[in-house]
Amino acid sequence: MYDIDITVTVDAVGKCWAAGRHVNALDTTQREGWDFLMEMDPHFSIAFPGEDRGAIMVRVVEAEDGTLTLTEAPDWDGSGNVTFDLT
């Protein structure tokens, strides 16, 4: 779990997107974990406390300055291809 401050926008057809940042700067261990997750699959479940809709799947893109862009991924089927070099 990572706390992120975000601003959510809903377009005319109801598609959500958001931009934000981590609430607190990630320490070395957290950064390694975050980078690992992003390399595995940039799709995450985002939860809005108190909302009837519950969690939605989003695709996260992180810019070099740390800005996160979250785009709703309603068609994501939960599968992906990941290759690890363990040597």
C-alpha positions as a printed NumPy array, in Angstrom:
array([[  0.   ,   0.   ,   0.   ],
       [  1.22 ,   3.474,  -0.897],
       [ -0.528,   6.697,   0.086],
       [ -0.845,   9.046,  -2.876],
       [ -2.283,  12.57 ,  -3.008],
       [ -4.247,  12.77 ,  -6.224],
       [ -6.524,  15.047,  -8.163],
       [ -9.2  ,  13.091, -10.024],
       [-10.914,  14.271, -13.196],
       [-13.87 ,  12.637, -14.928],
       [-14.395,  13.429, -18.606],
       [-17.716,  13.821, -20.438],
       [-18.059,  10.071, -21.057],
       [-17.286,   9.165, -17.441],
       [-13.671,   8.038, -17.882],
       [-11.496,   8.853, -14.864],
       [ -7.886,   9.954, -14.792],
       [ -5.791,  11.39 , -12.025],
       [ -2.447,  12.997, -11.335],
       [ -0.614,  13.036,  -8.053],
       [  2.419,  12.263,  -5.941],
       [  3.359,   9.984,  -3.074],
       [  2.2  ,  11.545,   0.218],
       [  5.65 ,  11.043,   1.734],
       [  8.985,  10.67 ,  -0.011],
       [  9.781,   6.993,  -0.375],
       [ 12.757,   5.693,   1.584],
       [ 15.24 ,   3.381,  -0.138],
       [ 13.341,   0.176,   0.683],
       [  9.986,   1.655,  -0.332],
       [ 11.486,   3.01 ,  -3.588],
       [ 12.906,  -0.411,  -4.436],
       [  9.509,  -2.012,  -3.742],
       [  7.667,   0.611,  -5.79 ],
       [ 10.069,   0.281,  -8.725],
       [  9.747,  -3.516,  -8.565],
       [  5.941,  -3.305,  -8.683],
       [  6.032,  -0.835, -11.572],
       [  8.37 ,  -3.127, -13.52 ],
       [  6.121,  -6.15 , -12.893],
       [  2.914,  -4.45 , -13.946],
       [  1.888,  -0.78 , -13.801],
       [ -1.753,  -1.664, -13.036],
       [ -2.969,  -1.054,  -9.498],
       [ -6.224,  -1.112,  -7.609],
       [ -7.027,   2.326,  -6.25 ],
       [ -9.527,   2.649,  -3.431],
       [-11.506,   5.746,  -2.506],
       [-12.534,   5.415,   1.157],
       [-16.243,   5.925,   1.671],
       [-17.101,   5.683,  -2.023],
       [-19.799,   3.254,  -3.167],
       [-17.765,   2.439,  -6.256],
       [-14.988,   0.922,  -4.18 ],
       [-11.731,   0.201,  -5.921],
       [-11.003,   0.709,  -9.596],
       [ -8.106,  -0.533, -11.682],
       [ -5.718,   2.11 , -12.943],
       [ -2.547,   2.184, -15.009],
       [  0.173,   4.249, -13.368],
       [  2.918,   6.137, -15.186],
       [  5.595,   7.897, -13.143],
       [  7.426,  10.876, -14.646],
       [ 11.066,  11.608, -13.837],
       [  9.966,  14.383, -11.467],
       [  7.902,  11.893,  -9.43 ],
       [  4.516,  12.966, -10.786],
       [  2.139,  10.032, -11.133],
       [ -0.499,   9.815, -13.851],
       [ -3.287,   7.328, -13.171],
       [ -5.614,   6.313, -15.99 ],
       [ -8.633,   4.066, -15.496],
       [ -8.065,   0.612, -16.971],
       [-11.535,  -0.97 , -17.158],
       [-10.511,  -3.516, -19.789],
       [ -7.441,  -4.791, -17.955],
       [ -7.838,  -8.53 , -17.476],
       [ -5.259,  -8.967, -14.716],
       [ -2.703, -10.66 , -16.896],
       [  0.645,  -9.533, -18.126],
       [  4.034, -10.787, -19.183],
       [  7.012, -10.265, -16.904],
       [ 10.556, -11.461, -17.482],
       [ 13.096, -11.51 , -14.663],
       [ 16.839, -11.978, -14.985],
       [ 17.862, -13.654, -11.736],
       [ 21.548, -14.016, -12.564]])
